[in-house]
């Protein structure tokens, strides 16, 4: 029996062969079809702001090499899940590549500087400070944001943590 997700893929991308390549977080597939391979991500976390993610991806992609998002399909009554279609790039992840290959420090540091410069061009997700989530609490200052998540993640249940920082 074909799942509704497979039906979605069949309806949007005829003549393709769908292969699951990861299900550790979201379900990621490789689709080999008439247009060549693409990555199709079946989003299982409904709290990800996908239109903003596509904007960030487009902004970064104009300045640094990145896997580009091709399409975003938001959940509807007929399609009860979010889908992101992006370029398929075969290879290993950065962490594995750095462990397996000798890469000059200047190359990595140069890329990190370019990445930080590109990040400065990204439009803000919202006013204030918060996580990259649809319904995350918003804070008016960086200090409030840091204190909230420091207390939530690192302080024990019976103690509170005050962060003294100037960010």
N, C-alpha and C positions, 0 to 999 in steps of 0.2 A: 504494500500500500504506500502511495506517495504522500509525504507529509505536506502540510500547507506551505512550509518554507520551500520545499522542492518544487511545488506547484508555482510559487512566486518566481523562482529562478527560471523554470520552464517557460512561463508566460513572458518574461522580460528578456530572456537570453536563449532563444531557440538554438538548437543544434550544438549544445554544449555538453561537456562531460564534467560533472561536479565531483570533486574529491575533498573529503575532510582532511585538513592539515593541522588543525589545533582545536582542542576544546577545553583548554586549561582555564580560560576566563570566558570570553565570548566564543562562539563557534565560528571558526574561520575556514573557508573553503577556497580551493583553487578551481576556477572555471576555465576550462580550455574550450574555446569556441571560435566562431568565425572572425572575431576581432583579436584573437590571440588570448593569452592567459590574463585573467584579472583575479584579484582577491576579493572575495565576498564575505563580509563579516556580518553574521547574524547576532545582533546586539542583545545580550541577556541582561544588561544593567540599564534599566529604563531611566536612570537618573543622569545619564550623560547628555549634555547639551549638544546634540549632533550638528545643528546649523552653525553654532559657534565653532565647533571643532573643525568643520569644513572651512570656515573663514580663517582660522588660525593656520590650517594646513596650506591654504592658498597663499597667505601672507609669507609664511616661512619658505614655501616652494619657489617664490620669486627671488629669494636671496641665497638659499642653500639647497644642496641636493637632498630631496626627501621623497618618500613614497607619496604620490599625489592621490587625493580623493577624487574620484570621477563623478560619483553620484551618491546622494543620501536619500533614502526612502524612509519617511517617518511612519510610525504605526497609524493605522486607520481602523475603522470597524471591519473592513474587508481584509485587512492585513494587520494582525495584532502584534506586530514586532517591528523593530527598527532594523534597517539594513544599510550598510555602508559598502560601496563598491570602490575599489582603489586599484592602482597599478599593482601588478604582481611582480615582485622583484625576488628572483631566486638568489639564495646565498645564505650566509651565516649572519647572526646578529653581531653587533659591535663588541659586546663583552667576549664572545667566543673568538672573534677575529683578533682582538687585542691579546688574548692569552696564547693564541696559536702562531701569531706572526710578530716579527720584529717591526715595529712602526716607530719612526723617529718622533721623539717628544715634540719637536717643533711643529710637525704636521698635525698632531692631535691638538696641541694648544692653539694653533692657528685656526683650526676648525671650531674649537670652543669659543674663541673670540668672535668669529663670524656668526656662530649660533646665538651668542648673547646679543650681538648687534641686531640680528634679525628679530629676536624676541622683543626688542624695544619698539619694533614697528607694529606689533600685534595690538589691535584695538582692545580696550578693556572688556571683560565679560559682563561686568556690572559696576555700579557705583559701590565704593567701599572695598572691603577685603573679605574673601570667602574662598571656599574650595571650588574646584571646577566641577560643580554639580548643579543640577536644576533647582533643588530645594535646600541648598546649604544655607545655614545661618550667615548673615552678613554683619560685619563689624565696621565701625567708622574709622578705627585706627589699626595700624599694623600690630601694635602692642596688644590690643584687645584680642585680635585674631590669634596671635602667638600664645597668649596666656590661656585662652579657651582650649586650644588643641593640645597645649602642653599639659594642662590639667586633665583633659579627657584621655590622653594616650599614655602619659608617663607618670602621673602622680598616683599614689595608692588611693584606695577608696576612702581612707580615713584622714588623708592629708590634702592640703591644697598647695599649689605651687605658684609663686609670684615670679614672673619673669621681669628682670630688670635689663632692658635693652633699649638701644636707640637704633632703629633700623631706618 
